[in-house]
C-alpha cells in the first residue's frame, strides 16, 4: 500500500513538473512573439520555447523526484508551436515544401534517434542501394584513383564460359558428340 502511495505521489510530482515546464515554455514563446524576436521572419520562439520547457521540466523533476522524467513538456511545446506557427497564424501557408520541411525538422528534434535512424538508414539507405547511387559514385572515385582496377573489374564481369554458344557450336558440327554412356538408336 505504501508503494502505491509513493508511486502516486511521484506521478503527481512528475505531472506538476510537466505542467511547470509547459508553462515556462509557453511564457517563453509568448515573449518571443510579443517582442517579435525573429531572424529572416522566422520567430526564434519556435526554437527556444521547447528548449526552455524541457530544461524547466528537467530541473523541477530533479528537485522534486530526484530523477529526470524526460522532456515531455518539450514535446507539448513542439506541437503547440507547430500548430500556432504554421496553422493558426498563417492558415494560407498550406502544405508546401517549407511547411513539410519545418515539421520534419521539428519532429526530428523531438525524437532524434528514431527519426535519424529511420530516415537515414532505412529510407535513404534502401533507396540508394536500390538505385546504386553511392556504388556508382564510389566506383568513379575508385577508378579515378586506381585506373588499373577498372580493367580487373571488367575481366571479372566478362563470362568465361557461355553455355548457349557452346551448345550451338557443338550442335552445328558434322558429327555427333557422345555425351551419354548409352545413346539410344545411334550407331557409334
C-alpha positions as CSV (number, residue, x, y, z in Angstrom):
1,X,0.0,0.0,0.0
2,X,2.9,2.4,0.8
3,X,4.4,1.7,-2.6
4,X,1.2,2.7,-4.4
5,X,1.0,5.9,-2.4
6,X,4.7,6.7,-3.1
7,X,4.2,5.9,-6.7
8,X,1.1,8.1,-6.9
9,X,2.9,11.0,-5.2
10,X,5.8,10.6,-7.7
11,X,3.3,10.7,-10.6
12,X,1.8,13.9,-9.2
13,X,5.2,15.4,-8.9
14,X,6.0,14.3,-12.4
15,X,2.8,15.8,-13.7
16,X,3.5,19.1,-11.9
17,X,7.0,19.1,-13.4
18,X,5.5,18.7,-16.9
19,X,2.9,21.5,-16.2
20,X,5.6,23.9,-14.9
21,X,7.9,23.1,-17.9
22,X,5.0,23.7,-20.3
23,X,4.0,27.0,-18.6
24,X,7.7,28.1,-18.8
25,X,7.8,27.2,-22.5
26,X,4.5,28.9,-23.3
27,X,5.7,32.0,-21.4
28,X,9.0,32.0,-23.4
29,X,7.0,31.6,-26.7
30,X,4.7,34.4,-25.8
31,X,7.7,36.7,-25.0
32,X,9.3,35.9,-28.3
33,X,6.0,36.5,-30.2
34,X,5.3,39.7,-28.3
35,X,8.7,41.3,-28.9
36,X,8.9,39.7,-32.4
37,X,12.4,38.2,-31.9
38,X,12.9,36.7,-35.3
39,X,15.6,36.1,-37.9
40,X,14.5,36.5,-41.5
41,X,10.9,36.3,-40.4
42,X,11.4,33.1,-38.5
43,X,10.5,33.5,-34.9
44,X,13.1,32.2,-32.6
45,X,10.5,31.2,-30.1
46,X,9.9,28.1,-32.2
47,X,13.4,27.0,-31.2
48,X,13.8,28.3,-27.7
49,X,10.3,27.6,-26.2
50,X,10.7,23.8,-26.3
51,X,14.2,24.1,-25.0
52,X,13.1,26.2,-22.1
53,X,10.2,23.9,-21.4
54,X,12.4,20.8,-21.4
55,X,15.0,22.5,-19.2
56,X,12.5,23.8,-16.7
57,X,10.7,20.4,-16.5
58,X,14.0,18.5,-16.0
59,X,15.2,21.0,-13.4
60,X,11.9,20.8,-11.4
61,X,11.7,17.0,-11.7
62,X,15.3,16.6,-10.4
63,X,14.4,18.8,-7.4
64,X,11.0,17.1,-6.7
65,X,11.6,13.5,-7.6
66,X,15.4,13.2,-7.9
67,X,15.4,11.9,-11.4
68,X,14.8,13.0,-15.0
69,X,11.4,12.1,-16.4
70,X,12.1,13.1,-20.0
71,X,11.3,16.4,-21.6
72,X,7.6,15.7,-22.2
73,X,6.8,19.4,-22.0
74,X,9.2,20.0,-24.8
75,X,7.1,17.6,-27.0
76,X,4.0,19.5,-25.9
77,X,5.7,22.8,-26.9
78,X,6.8,21.3,-30.3
79,X,3.2,20.5,-31.0
80,X,1.9,23.9,-29.8
81,X,4.5,25.9,-31.7
82,X,3.8,24.0,-34.9
83,X,0.1,24.3,-34.7
84,X,0.3,28.0,-33.7
85,X,3.1,29.0,-36.0
86,X,2.0,27.1,-39.1
87,X,-1.7,26.7,-38.9
88,X,-3.3,29.3,-36.7
89,X,-1.3,32.4,-37.5
90,X,-0.9,31.6,-41.2
91,X,-3.7,29.4,-42.5
92,X,-2.9,30.4,-46.1
93,X,0.5,28.8,-45.8
94,X,-0.9,25.4,-46.6
95,X,1.1,22.4,-47.4
96,X,4.3,23.2,-49.2
97,X,7.9,22.1,-49.1
98,X,8.8,24.7,-46.4
99,X,5.9,23.6,-44.1
100,X,6.7,19.9,-44.6
101,X,10.4,20.5,-44.1
102,X,9.8,22.6,-40.9
103,X,7.5,20.0,-39.4
104,X,10.1,17.3,-40.3
105,X,12.9,19.2,-38.6
106,X,10.7,19.8,-35.5
107,X,9.8,16.1,-35.3
108,X,13.5,15.2,-35.8
109,X,14.4,17.4,-32.9
110,X,11.7,15.9,-30.8
111,X,12.7,12.2,-31.4
112,X,16.2,12.4,-33.0
113,X,17.4,8.8,-32.6
114,X,14.3,7.2,-34.1
115,X,13.9,9.8,-36.9
116,X,17.6,9.9,-37.8
117,X,17.8,6.1,-37.9
118,X,14.5,5.7,-39.9
119,X,15.3,8.5,-42.4
120,X,19.0,8.0,-42.9
121,X,19.3,4.2,-42.6
122,X,16.0,2.8,-43.7
123,X,14.6,5.1,-46.3
124,X,17.7,6.8,-47.7
125,X,19.8,3.6,-47.4
126,X,17.3,1.5,-49.2
127,X,16.8,4.0,-51.9
128,X,20.5,4.4,-52.5
129,X,21.0,0.7,-52.5
130,X,18.2,0.1,-55.0
131,X,19.3,2.9,-57.3
132,X,23.0,2.1,-56.9
133,X,23.7,5.8,-56.4
134,X,26.6,5.5,-53.9
135,X,28.1,2.5,-55.7
136,X,28.4,4.5,-58.9
137,X,30.0,7.4,-57.1
138,X,32.4,5.1,-55.3
139,X,33.3,3.3,-58.5
140,X,34.1,6.6,-60.2
141,X,36.3,7.6,-57.3
142,X,38.0,4.2,-57.2
143,X,38.6,4.2,-61.0
144,X,40.0,7.7,-60.8
145,X,42.5,6.8,-58.1
146,X,43.2,3.3,-59.4
147,X,42.7,3.1,-63.2
148,X,44.1,-0.5,-63.3
149,X,41.2,-1.6,-61.2
150,X,38.7,-0.9,-64.0
151,X,40.4,-3.5,-66.2
152,X,40.4,-6.0,-63.4
153,X,36.7,-5.4,-62.6
154,X,35.8,-5.7,-66.3
155,X,37.7,-9.0,-66.6
156,X,35.8,-10.3,-63.6
157,X,32.4,-9.3,-65.1
158,X,33.0,-11.0,-68.5
159,X,31.7,-14.5,-68.5
160,X,34.4,-17.0,-69.2
161,X,32.0,-19.7,-70.5
162,X,28.8,-19.2,-72.4
163,X,26.8,-22.4,-72.4
164,X,24.4,-21.4,-75.1
165,X,27.2,-20.5,-77.5
166,X,29.0,-23.7,-76.7
167,X,25.9,-25.8,-77.3
168,X,25.2,-24.1,-80.6
169,X,28.8,-24.7,-81.7
170,X,28.6,-28.4,-80.7
171,X,25.3,-29.0,-82.4
172,X,26.4,-27.3,-85.7
173,X,29.2,-29.9,-86.3
174,X,29.0,-32.6,-88.9
175,X,29.5,-35.4,-86.4
176,X,27.8,-36.4,-83.2
177,X,29.4,-36.0,-79.8
178,X,28.7,-38.8,-77.4
179,X,27.5,-37.2,-74.2
180,X,25.8,-40.3,-72.8
181,X,27.1,-43.7,-71.9
182,X,24.2,-45.4,-73.8
183,X,22.9,-43.4,-76.8
184,X,19.5,-44.7,-77.9
185,X,19.2,-45.8,-81.6
186,X,22.5,-44.4,-82.6
187,X,25.4,-46.1,-84.2
188,X,28.7,-45.2,-82.9
